[in-house]
Amino acid sequence: MERLDYEQWSSIMESGFGGFLPVRTSCILKQLARWLLDHFDPWDNSLKLANHKVLEIIEEDVHANLGLPMGPQEVVKAKQLDDDIQYIQFLQYWRACWNVKSGGPPIGTMDETILECGEHGADFKRDFVVYAISTCVMGNANGTCHFEFSHLC
């Protein structure tokens, strides 16, 4: 985050994902992260607390804590758009930009590539959001980003 220039920083704020800007993953205590992973139930979006208490995590909580946008538009995963010609063209363009034939680029290379491009327009915003969501919200076991919502960015 320290390497973002003013235009990139402003672009992220404008996109509604400025809540990610102050996040410093190196500052998250490993014990806290482990506890959260052990006690979070992804099936009902809740934390299992002491004395069998359950803390439900709702959309408003995520919005309030991370500043992620919230609105009426439903997030439609790309797999449901396989017959949409506009989506297919977009995906071909996006994959060509990242030099991948299928899937998405490896998460481990995205941050440097995004910064090296030095731009702050629509492609930058989309790639930043895809990277942020893939690293902070919805990881992928195969090490690639989640691009299934990138058409919405």
KASUL-V977708 format. One record per residue. N is the residue number from 1. BURIAL is # if it has 16 or more other C-alpha atoms within 10 Angstrom, else .. Layout:
N:BURIAL / N:BURIAL
//
This chain:
1:. / 2:. / 3:. / 4:. / 5:. / 6:. / 7:. / 8:# / 9:# / 10:. / 11:# / 12:# / 13:. / 14:. / 15:# / 16:. / 17:# / 18:# / 19:# / 20:# / 21:# / 22:. / 23:. / 24:. / 25:. / 26:. / 27:. / 28:. / 29:. / 30:. / 31:. / 32:. / 33:. / 34:. / 35:. / 36:. / 37:. / 38:. / 39:. / 40:# / 41:. / 42:. / 43:. / 44:. / 45:. / 46:. / 47:# / 48:# / 49:. / 50:. / 51:. / 52:. / 53:. / 54:. / 55:. / 56:. / 57:. / 58:. / 59:. / 60:. / 61:. / 62:. / 63:. / 64:. / 65:. / 66:# / 67:# / 68:# / 69:. / 70:. / 71:. / 72:. / 73:. / 74:. / 75:. / 76:. / 77:. / 78:# / 79:. / 80:. / 81:. / 82:. / 83:. / 84:. / 85:. / 86:. / 87:# / 88:. / 89:. / 90:. / 91:# / 92:. / 93:. / 94:# / 95:# / 96:. / 97:. / 98:. / 99:. / 100:. / 101:. / 102:. / 103:. / 104:# / 105:# / 106:# / 107:# / 108:. / 109:. / 110:# / 111:. / 112:. / 113:. / 114:# / 115:# / 116:. / 117:. / 118:. / 119:. / 120:# / 121:. / 122:. / 123:. / 124:# / 125:# / 126:# / 127:# / 128:# / 129:# / 130:# / 131:# / 132:# / 133:# / 134:# / 135:# / 136:. / 137:. / 138:. / 139:# / 140:. / 141:. / 142:. / 143:. / 144:# / 145:# / 146:# / 147:# / 148:# / 149:# / 150:# / 151:# / 152:. / 153:.
//
